[in-house]
Each structure stands twice: as structure tokens, then as C-alpha cells.
Amino acid sequence: MAWRGSMRLAMTAALAAVTWAGCGDDPAAPRRLVLVTAEQPGSLLSVWIAPDGVAYAAGGVDGGGDGLLLRWRGPGHDVEVVPTPGAHAFWWIHGFAADDMWLAGESGEAHRFDGIAVTRVDAGMSEPLPTLFGIWGNTSDDLWVVGGSFVAGGARRVILRRQAGVFRPVASPASVDDAVTYFKVWGSGASDVWIAGDLGVILRWDGTQLTRAEAPRVERYLTVHGCGPRDVYAVGGGASGAAVHFDGSSFLPLRLGNVPPLGGVACDPGGGGVTYVGGFFGYAARVSSGGNGAGETVTVLDTPEEIAGLAIHGMAAAAGRVLAVGGDLTATGLDPRRGFLLAAPAQ
């Protein structure tokens, strides 16, 4: 479409004006992402790197279509398709080991993947079935799942917690609007869990109760991720992108400049204050903390021209690797989702 080309040109010019690297930038850090696979028959919405270094990317044909799960063992290996019979599109994947992964997705479905087979687990959902957009757990038997709906009369403010093998609903704080849908959940431990959603809502579980955190108001926060209880990031936006950082006392905006709406964020646990963000129009950047009040160093990463009109939705950073996944999130039921997986080239 013509508007995509003009928007891309305008966004490229805006990004050029705010791309900088300071003395805190690591010259050995990745400055580009390259294609691993593209034109997948569904959007890829989430990616997780197992302790053995194998990456798993999850997605599917959103809006009622089939789920899609890929396995990639790294450079020099082909991408493998994992059978997911009967599963609807997955919106998130979270794992603990190569034989213990969990997926959440459409039609109120939760699945477990043992490295061989994907098995549906009863999440206790009833009509109208929500989409379960996010999943995270401290252990395999202490899982949080969040979601909601965008259709009239659909479920909202969906929060589930699985303990002792059973998913049970968790009530939202009374201050959260009834129309809010939650998108993602992440935690640093059993007593430090964060949930992000519509209307700029961010919730925190302290081991006893859920409370609403004070955060800059934006249209929505799509993803939350961190490296610890005093190092938490949330990204999203509306007409433009927004990102905030929690330093243990408050959420403050990250100075990214005029960027497109963001969907992916991954704090690198070994990166010394490095976080990766991604969003529409193939935008990706590395954000390095300057420390001592010096602010952020933002380095926009080169991404392939093939994804210039597509959106990064999920990211992962671990063991010196950076991955990003996405697709055409505006595609209709008759259009291809053009799912893709990107990786930082080996150093």
C-alpha cells in the first residue's frame, strides 16, 4: 500500500535524526539483524532461547488460524517446523528447559511442549473465549497467564495463575478499567511479577497482592521484560512508540526519539544494562544504560529490507545471542502473515 511506503520514508528520516552512539556503546555489540527465515505461513509473535542455545519461535495465523512453532539450532542449521495439531495461533512462549516449554494463545488455549510433542492443558476458560496473549512462570507449576479480547462482549482483564496443576483466575485491582486487556507478563521471581496492558496499565505482584504501578500514560503497553526487580522495561505506544524503565523506585520514559509503535523488548541478562527493542516498519534498537544519570545510548540496528513493511513483535537476548520475530500484523484473513525470524550475525 502507498501509505506504508510514505510512512516508512518518514519514519526512516525521523530515526536518522535520533540515531546516536555514545562512549558507553560497545563496539563489539551487534549493529544489525539478518534473516534466518521469512515468508512463514503465519506471524511469528514470540521467541525463546533454551539453556542449550536452541531457539523456539511461536506464532500462527492470528484471528482463528493454526498455530506455528519453529525450532532453530543456530547458524548452519535449517529451521524446523514442530507439529502442533489442533492448536490455534500462539501469542507467547515461555520455557524452563529444552523439555519444558509453555505456550499461550487464541481460543483460551494453553499448551505444554516437552521438546517432542505439543499437548493442550486445560486453562479453565469458558465462553466467550479470550486470547491468552502472555505467559510466564517462576516454575513450571507456578505460571501466570494474561489476556483479553477486542470483540464486543469479549472477556477482559484476564489473569490466570497455575498452581498445583490447576489454572485459577486472579482478580484485577479495582482501579483497572473493565475494558482493559492484558498483553504480557514477566517476573524476576515468585514475589515479583509484572503485567502490562491497555490504557497504560502496569500491574505488580509482590507475593501477596496485585497493585497498579505508577507509569507514564500511553495507549497501551504491549510487552514487559526485565533483568531483575530493579531493572524492568515496558514498551508499546499508540500512534508512535513508547518505552519505560523501572529502576526499583519508579518508571521513567526511555529517550528513544520519534519511533514507531513498539512490540518487542528483551533485557540482556549478561549485557551490563543493555536492552533490545523492536516494533513496526522493521525497527530495532539497542539501548544501553549510561549509569550515574548519564542517560541512554540508543543504537538503531540495521534490519533487512524484506521486513521494512512488517513488524517486530517479540525479541530474545541470551548467551550473547539476539533474536527478533514478527510478521504482517495488519494482514487480513486472505493475506499471508509473512512471519520472519531475525538474528544478530555471529561475531
N, C-alpha and C positions, 0 to 999 in steps of 0.2 A: 504494500500500500504506500501511496505517496507520503502520507503523514509520517510513516516510520522513517523514510529517508531524510525528510527535513528535520524531524526530531533528533535523529542520530547526529546530523551535522551540527545542530545547535548544541547538543549535549557534548559533542567532541570538543567544540570550541570552548565551552564552559569548563570542561575538565582540564583542558590545556592551560587555562588561566589559573587553576588551583593545584596543579601538579608540582610538587616540590620535594626535594630530599635534603635533609639537614645533616649535620655532623653525626647525629645519632643513628643514621641509616646504615645498615650493614651491607657492604658492597658484595658480600657473598650470598645475600638473600635473593630469592627468586624475583625476577623482574618481568616474567611473562608466564602465561599458561598455554599449553599446547593441547591439541585434540588427541584424545585417546580413542573416542568413538563419537559418532554423530549420526543424525537421522535415525535414531532409535524410534520404534513404533509407539512411543509414549513418552511423556515428560519424565525426566529423572529429577526427583524432588529432594532426595536426601542421600548422603554418603557417609559411610563409617569405615574407619581403618581398624582392623583387628590387631591384637597384640603381635601376631605373626607377620604383620605388614600387608596382608591381603585386604583389598578394598571391596566393599559391597555397596552398590548403588541401587536405590529403590525408587519406584515411581509407578507409572502406568498411564492409562487413558483416563484422565480425570473426568468426572461427570457421569460415572456409572460404568466405565470400561474395566478392562482386565488389569491386574497388577503386573508389574515388571520388576524383576530382581536380577541384577548382574553381579558377577564376580570378576575381579581383575587382580591378577597376581603380581602385576608390576610390569615395568618396561621389558620388552621382549616376549610378552605373553599376550595372547588374544583375550578379548572379553568373552566371558562365558555367560550364557543365559541359564538361570536357575528356574526349573519348572515351578509354577505357582498355580496349580489347577484350582479353578473356582474362586480365586481371590480377586477382590476388586482392587482398584488403584491404591497403592501405598503412599502415604504422605510423609512418613518418617520411619527411620530405622535407628535402633539403639542396641548396642551389644556389650557383652561382658567377656566373651571368648569366642573362638572360632566355631564352637559348637553350641553357642548360647546367644542368640540374637532375637530381638523382638521388633515387630512391625505394626504400625497403626495406620488405618486408612479409612476408606469410604465404606458406607453402609454399616457403620458402627462396628467394624471388624478389627480384631487384634489377632496377630499370628505370631507363632514362635518358629524360628528356624534353627535347626540343630547342625547346620552345615551340610545336611543331606536332603532333608525334606522340610517343606513349609506346612505347618499344621495350625489350623484355626483354633483359637482359645476363646471360650465364651466370655465376652466382656459385659454381659448382663444388660445389653441395650434393648430397648423396646421402641416401637413406632411412636413418632417419626424418627427414623434412624439418623443420627448425626454423622458427620465426618469427624473421625478422630485424627486431628492434624499433627499431634505431637506425642511423643513417648520418651520417657527417661526413667531410669531406676538406679537406686543405690545398690541393690542386689536384684537378682532375678525374681525374688519373691517380695520385693518392695518396689513396685512400679507405679509411676504416675502417668496418666493418660489424659489429654485435654482435647477439646474440640467444640463443635457447634455446627451451625448451618447458616446458609444465606437465602433459603427459601421461606416464603410466608408460612408461618405456623411451625417452622422447624425448631429443633432443640437449640438452646443457647446455654452459655455458661456451663459447659460440660467439663467436669473434673472427676476423674476416677482414680482410685488407689487400689492396687492389688496387694493383698497380704494374706498369708495362709491359703494361697491358691484361689482367692476369690476377689473379683473386682467389686468395689463398693463406691457409691457416689460420695463426693465431698462437697459440702455447701460452699458457695462463694460468699465473700464478705457482703453484708447488706448494702454497702456503699457502691457496689458494682451494678451498673445499669443492666436491666433484664435483657437488653438486646445484644449484649456483648458475646462475641465468640472468642474462645481462646485458641491460640495457634501453636504455641510451642512451650515446652517445659524443659528445664535443665536444673541440675543441682550439683553442689560440691560435696554433699553428704546427706545423710538421712535427716538432719535437722537444719538443712539449708537448701531449700528448693524454690525455684523461681518460675513463674508462669507469665507469659506475655500474650496480649490480645488486643482487641478492638478498642477504639476510643482512648488510646494511650494507657491502657490498663497494664500494670505490672503488679503481680502478687508475690508475696514471700511467705514460705512456710518455715517456721522457726523450731519445728519439732513438736509444737503444741497447738498452734493456730495459724490460719491464713490471714494475713493483713494486706491491705493495699499500700504499696510503696509510693512515695512521692517521686514523680518523674516528669520531665517536660511533656506537655500535652501535644500529641501528634494524632493523626487519623488512626493509625494502628501501629503496634509493634508486632512484627511477624515472627521474629526468631530471637531467642535468648541463649547465650552461651558464655562460659567463663573459664577461668583457670583457678578459681578459689573464691572463698566467701567475700574477699575484698578486691575482687577483680572480675566483674560481671559486665557483659555487654548486651545491649538490645538494639535491634535495627528494624527499620520499617519505613514509615512515612506515609505520604499521600500523593499529591502531585509531584513532589520531589522527595528525595531520600532523607532519612534521619537516623542518627546513631547516638547512643548514650552509653556512658561508662559509670559503673558503681565502684567507688573506691573504698568502700567499707562504711562510709558515712552518708553519701548522697549520690544521686545520679546527675551527671553533668554532660552536656552535649559534646560530642566529638566534632572538631572543626574540619569537616571533610570538604566544605565548599558546596557548590551547587551540583549535587549528584542526583542520579535517577533514583526512584524508589528501590530500597534495598530488601533483600530476602535472606541472604546468607551471611552468617558470621561464624567464625571459628577462632577461638583463642588458642594460640600455640603453647602447650604446657611447657615446652622446652625452649621457647623463643625469647625469654627475657623481656616480657612486656610487648610482644608482637601479636597482633590480631589481624585476621583477614576478613574482608567484607566483599560482598558481591550483590549485583542487582540487575535491573533491566538494561537493555542495549549492550549486553556483554560486559558491563562494568565490573571491575575487580580492583581492589587496592589492598596494600599492606599498610597497617597503621602501627607505628612504633611509639611507645611512650617515651617522652623526653626525660621524665623524672624531675624531681625538685622544682616542679612548677614550670618546666620548660615547654610544656605543651606537647602536641603530637607531631610526628613526622609522617606525612602521607605520601606514599609512592603508588601511583596508579600503574597497574600491571597491564602489559600488552596481552590482548586476547585475540583469538583467530577471527578473521573477517567473517567466517562462516556463521558465527553466533552474534554478529553485530545487531541483528534484529530480535534476538532471543534474550531470555532472562536467566540469570544465575539464581537458583533458589536455595541450594544447600552447599555447605563447604565443610571441609575437614582438614585439620592440621595436626600431624603427629609424626614422631620419629623422623623429623627432617623432611616430611612429605607434605605437599599442599594439593588438595583436590577440590574441584568445583563441579556441580551438576546443575542441569536446568533443562530448558526447552522452550517451546512456544506456549506460554501460559495463557495467551489470548485466543488460542485455536478453538474453532467450533468443532462440533462432533464429526464433521466431514473432512476436517483438515488434519494433516499429520502433526503430531506433537513435536517431532524433530528433537527428541531427547539427546543430550550430549554429556560427556564426561571429559573434563579437562584436568591436566596435571602439570605441576611445575616440572620442567625438564631436569633430569639428573645432573648434578653438579660434577 
